[in-house]
Amino acid sequence: MILLGAFMPVATVPMIVVLLVATFTVHVSNGFSSIKLLSYDAMGAHFGQPGYETDLLYRQSLSGANGHKVNNGFTLGYEYSFHLGP
């Protein structure tokens, strides 16, 4: 099973290419936002076509499989520190 993980970076390349093509051919014309509320009535909310924000999110998650380390299941290898006070 560990050997299968070695092919993950190679497997993500075609997926990233498909996302880039979809981003530039379909979603750029819809703008950035992933949620477009068109209307709301008794039947519920009606949404429009998503923008390219979702594609960027998916592409980043696939890029994370190409070498970014996941620490504690929440971060992608980056450490943040916040200092309160002087």
N, C-alpha and C positions, 0 to 999 in steps of 0.2 A: 504494500500500500504506500509506503514512503516513496518508492520509486515513481509512482504515478504523479506525485507532487512535483517532481522535477520537470515535468512537461507543462506545468501551469503557465509559465511566462510565454511559452510558444503558443499555447492554446488561446491566450488572451489577445494576441496580435490581430487575428481576423475579426474578432468581436469589436475591437477598438476601431478598426477600419470601417466596419459597417456602421458603427455609431457616428463616426466622423462624416460619412456620406449622408446619413439620415439628418444629421445636424445641419449641414450646409444645403441640402436639397429640399428639405421639408420644413424643419422647425425654425430656422432663422427668420423666415417670413412671419412667424407667429409671435416673435418677440422673445424676451427672456423668461418671463414668468411661467412656472409650471402649472399654475391653477388660474384659469380664467372663468370667473363666474359670469355667465351671460344673463341669467334671470333666475328668479325664484318664484314659484307659484304653489298652488295646492298639491301638485304632483311632486314637488321637491325642487332641488337645485338642478340647474342645467348648465353644464360646463362646455367651454369651447376647446379647441385644439391646444395641446400643451406647447410651450415654447422650448427653447434649447437648454433651459436650466436642468431639466431631468437628464438630458444626454450628458451634460458635464458631470453630473453626480455619478452616473453609471460609468463613465469613462474613468473618473478618478478612482472608483472602487475597483475597476479592472486593473488600473495602474498599480494599485496597492498590492495586487497579487504578483507584481513584477519586482518585488524586493523590499517593499516597506514592511517593517516589522510591527506587529500588533502587540501592544503592551496592555495587559490587564483587560483586553477585550474592548477598550474604549478609544484609545489613541492610535495614531499611525506612526509611532516612533518619535514624535515630537514632544518635548517636555516644556511645559509652561510653568512660570512661577509668578505669583501675584504677591506684591508687598503692600500691606496696609499700614498706614501710619508713616512716621518719619524715618 
